[in-house]
Amino acid sequence: MTGFGQLVIGPPGAGKTTYCNGIQHFFSLTGRPCAVVNLDPANHNPPYECAVSIEELISLEEVQNELDLGPNGGMVYCMEYVAKNLDWLRDRVAPLVKEGKYVLFDLPGQVELFTSHDAVKQIIRELTASKATDMDLRLCTVHLVDGHLCADPSKYIAALMLSLQSMLHLETPHVNVLSKVDLMDKYGDLDFNLEYYADVQDLHYLADRILGENDEPEGGASSRSHSGANAKAPLAGTRLLRKKYGKLTRELCELVEDFGLVNFATLSIEDKESVTRLVRLTDKCVGYVNAGGFSRAAANEAAAGEYAEPGTFDERELISHAPSLTNYERHMEVQERFFRDPDASRGGDR
């Protein structure tokens, strides 16, 4: 039986649990059977309906008390324990796949688990190894990044490096998401349009902003600035740090651009249209085959809730015919809906 699902990762506070709760609710309204597997040992009372929880196997508090570990060490130990007891996870996920449920895996927010440590990678390998198990589970990784990081160029570049490292380490179909896009402009005006951050364009401009080479005197205007915000005077010691780490900053930007792998979708979890667009993208990543997904529905051959039999269709052709979002839908329309217009606000002041 072919199953489909998502691995939901991201740093703490990016909105992973909220995302799983929102997607589960969205699927319940659209008629897609869905189950959430909680693999975060620090998430004791998730708001979503939990089909499987890691706390059935191991407790973070017991690990910390018995092994005298801190929260980070305890988290790593718990995931290593799951990786050593994969039969426990397989026995609980396999029935969900057989029931035709779309499976969401809510993972911990400790970034080293999906950037350098092998525990999560071993878990993924077990879940997707169809020859070793009786299920063929196709997973894509949804990496959530808090959208407010775009307001700080240094944090945004750090998020790019985190996303790139996660993609290279996990080796799964990957969708990077700027979450909480409806709250982005509450953290300050952006230096560039949303399209710049979502498509990761020309990072040398951002490096110039970090290094202060594009600072303008108060009242000046920048042709690339989305907000037209005035440049701030550098803090004490900032110029020394810029000089010391300037070359590193530029080379990090060049590294991301040379790989050419990272871009972002946008998400406001409380907005139906935003969630629908992201689900369409993740469906395309895994080749979701259900009457509620794009593949079988495109052929108009399936009854409600019925899976297509593998081999009865050309997935590549169906995926290639999946509708793509226009540039306006991906960026401009999102910015118009969720971002305030600084020109309009200045006009109101006059």
MOBELFEN-V545728 format. One record per backbone hydrogen bond with DSSP energy under -0.5 kcal/mol. NH is the residue of the N-H (numbers start at 0). CO is the residue of the C=O. If there is no record, write none. Layout:
# MOBELFEN-V545728
NH/CO ; NH/CO
This chain:
# MOBELFEN-V545728
2/135 ; 4/137 ; 5/102 ; 6/139 ; 7/5 ; 7/104 ; 8/6 ; 8/141 ; 10/143 ; 11/108 ; 13/10 ; 18/14 ; 19/15 ; 20/16 ; 21/17 ; 22/18 ; 23/19 ; 24/20 ; 25/21 ; 26/22 ; 27/23 ; 28/24 ; 29/25 ; 30/26 ; 31/26 ; 32/30 ; 34/101 ; 35/48 ; 36/103 ; 37/35 ; 37/51 ; 38/36 ; 38/105 ; 40/38 ; 42/39 ; 43/41 ; 49/47 ; 50/35 ; 50/48 ; 51/35 ; 53/37 ; 55/52 ; 56/53 ; 57/53 ; 62/58 ; 63/59 ; 64/60 ; 65/61 ; 66/62 ; 67/63 ; 68/63 ; 73/69 ; 74/70 ; 75/71 ; 76/72 ; 77/73 ; 78/74 ; 79/75 ; 80/76 ; 81/77 ; 82/78 ; 83/79 ; 84/80 ; 84/81 ; 87/84 ; 88/84 ; 89/85 ; 90/86 ; 91/87 ; 91/88 ; 92/88 ; 93/89 ; 95/91 ; 96/92 ; 97/93 ; 98/94 ; 99/96 ; 100/95 ; 101/32 ; 102/3 ; 103/34 ; 104/5 ; 105/36 ; 105/103 ; 106/7 ; 106/104 ; 110/108 ; 112/109 ; 113/110 ; 114/110 ; 115/111 ; 116/111 ; 119/112 ; 121/117 ; 122/118 ; 123/119 ; 124/120 ; 125/121 ; 126/122 ; 127/123 ; 128/124 ; 128/125 ; 129/127 ; 131/128 ; 132/128 ; 135/0 ; 136/126 ; 136/134 ; 137/2 ; 137/135 ; 138/136 ; 139/4 ; 140/172 ; 141/6 ; 141/139 ; 142/140 ; 142/174 ; 143/8 ; 143/141 ; 144/176 ; 146/178 ; 148/145 ; 149/146 ; 150/147 ; 151/148 ; 152/150 ; 155/148 ; 155/151 ; 156/152 ; 157/153 ; 158/154 ; 159/155 ; 160/156 ; 161/157 ; 162/158 ; 163/159 ; 164/160 ; 165/161 ; 166/162 ; 167/163 ; 168/164 ; 169/165 ; 170/166 ; 172/138 ; 174/140 ; 176/142 ; 177/264 ; 178/144 ; 178/176 ; 180/266 ; 182/179 ; 183/180 ; 185/182 ; 186/183 ; 187/184 ; 195/192 ; 196/192 ; 197/193 ; 198/194 ; 199/195 ; 200/195 ; 204/201 ; 205/201 ; 206/202 ; 207/203 ; 208/204 ; 209/205 ; 210/206 ; 211/207 ; 211/208 ; 212/207 ; 213/207 ; 214/211 ; 219/216 ; 224/221 ; 225/190 ; 226/189 ; 230/215 ; 237/234 ; 238/234 ; 240/236 ; 241/237 ; 242/238 ; 243/239 ; 244/240 ; 245/241 ; 248/244 ; 249/245 ; 250/246 ; 251/247 ; 252/248 ; 253/249 ; 254/250 ; 255/251 ; 256/252 ; 257/253 ; 258/254 ; 259/255 ; 260/255 ; 263/197 ; 264/175 ; 266/177 ; 270/267 ; 271/269 ; 274/270 ; 275/271 ; 276/272 ; 277/273 ; 278/274 ; 279/275 ; 280/276 ; 281/277 ; 282/278 ; 283/279 ; 284/280 ; 285/281 ; 286/282 ; 287/282 ; 289/287 ; 290/305 ; 292/289 ; 294/287 ; 296/289 ; 296/292 ; 297/293 ; 298/294 ; 298/295 ; 299/295 ; 299/296 ; 300/295 ; 305/302 ; 311/308 ; 314/312 ; 317/313 ; 318/314 ; 319/315 ; 320/316 ; 321/318 ; 329/325 ; 330/326 ; 331/326 ; 332/327 ; 334/330 ; 335/331 ; 336/332 ; 337/333 ; 338/334 ; 341/339 ; 344/340 ; 345/341 ; 346/342 ; 347/343 ; 348/344 ; 349/345
